[in-house]
C-alpha cells in the first residue's frame, strides 16, 4: 500500500497533450493545474519530448564526478538570463531551497563570522517539506508532528518591512521571499515592499534570496518573477517548470558566492544528470521565446479581468488576485465544493489553503481555453451556492 499522504482527486490520469488531460476511460479535462506549476509548456510538449527521447538513447546518468557538458550549457543559459553567476543543480524545489539555506549559513560564517546565523522568512510562505524547508515555511500546518525543528529561522508577517527590521540583528544571514506566495493563497508581494526590502538587505549585507520554485520559468510573464519587480536577488531557487515534468531543481547565486560551496560542501547524486539537463535546455529554449511570454501576460490579464467581471456580484468572492498565469480566487467559504464542481464540469483547478481556488494553466493556454475555464468557474461558484447568498 501507499502512505496516505495525499488527498487525491477521483481522476486516474492516463494521457496528456498540451492543456488537456484524459483518464483511462477517455474522459477529458482542461488542466489548469499544470501538475502544480510543473508542466508550464503543457503535457508532452513535442520539442521537450524529442530532446528527452534523444538523450535517453545516448546517456542517462554518470554522476557528478564527471563533467556533464549539458549542465554547463544549461547553467550558462540560466546565468545569462538571470544576471547571476553560479548554478547548483538538484532534483526538486525543496532541495534547491535547502541548498540556498546551507549557502546562506556557510557564507555568514565564512564572511561575517556569524556562528549561529538566522534566516528571516514570511507568514504564509511555503519552501518545502524537508526539516529545514518546512521550518522556513510560514505555515504551522506543515510543521505539526515534526518537532524538534531546526533552529535558525525567524518568521514575520508577509509584506511588513518594519517587522523585518525588528527581527534583524547581527545574526541575520538572509531573507527568503516568495514574490507571489503560491501555497499561501496566491498573494503577490507589493512592489514597493520588495524594493524597500531589497535596499535594506543591501545596506545590512543580508542575502536577498528569492524562492522562484513556483513563479519561475515564465509563470508570471517573464522568465523569472523578480524581473517584474526590478531587483536582482543574491540567490534564486528554481524547480517545477524547469523540466516540464522531468525532475530538475536549481539554486543560482552571485558569482562571488560560488567559492562558499567548495568541493565536498554540497552534492546531489541525480542532480543535473544528462536526461534532466536535456529537458531543461529544451524548456528554456521554448519559454524564452518572446511570443510565449507575451501570451502569458495577455492571457493572464484576460483571465483576471474575466473572472472579476463574471464574479463581481457574488458577495462570497472576497478577492481575485494574481500575476501572469498564477491566479487565486479567495472565497468567504470553503473552496473544496467549487473545485469539485469544476472538476465535474471538465476543469481541473487547485486549492491554496482551504478558501482559495488556485489556477495554474499552462503557458500555452489560448483565449478560448481561458473563456471556457471562466465559464465553468462562474457556474461552479453559483451552482453550489458559495456566492450570492
NORVENKA-V744621 format. One line per field, one symbol per residue. psi: psi as a letter, one per 30 degrees, with the letter a starting at -180 (. if undefined). A space follows every 50 residues. Layout:
# NORVENKA-V744621
psi = ???
This chain:
# NORVENKA-V744621
psi = lkkhfkjklhkjkfkkjbgkkkafggkkkjjhfhhhgeifglkhkeeeee eeeeeffekekflgflkjeeeeeeeeeeeeefglfkkkkafleeeeeeee eeeeeeeeeeffgjeillkkakkflkfafleeffefkhjffffkfglklk lgkkklkkgjeeeeeefkaffjelkkkkfjjdfggijkkkeeeeeeeeee eeeghkkjkkjgeeflhfegflekefeffgljlekkklbcfffgfkjklk kklleffefeilkffllkefkgleeeeeeeeeeeeeffkeeeeeeeeeee eeeeeeeeeegfgjffjekklakbhjkkjklfakfeeeeeeeeffgkkll liafgkkkkillfgkleeeeeeeeeeeeeeeeeggelg.
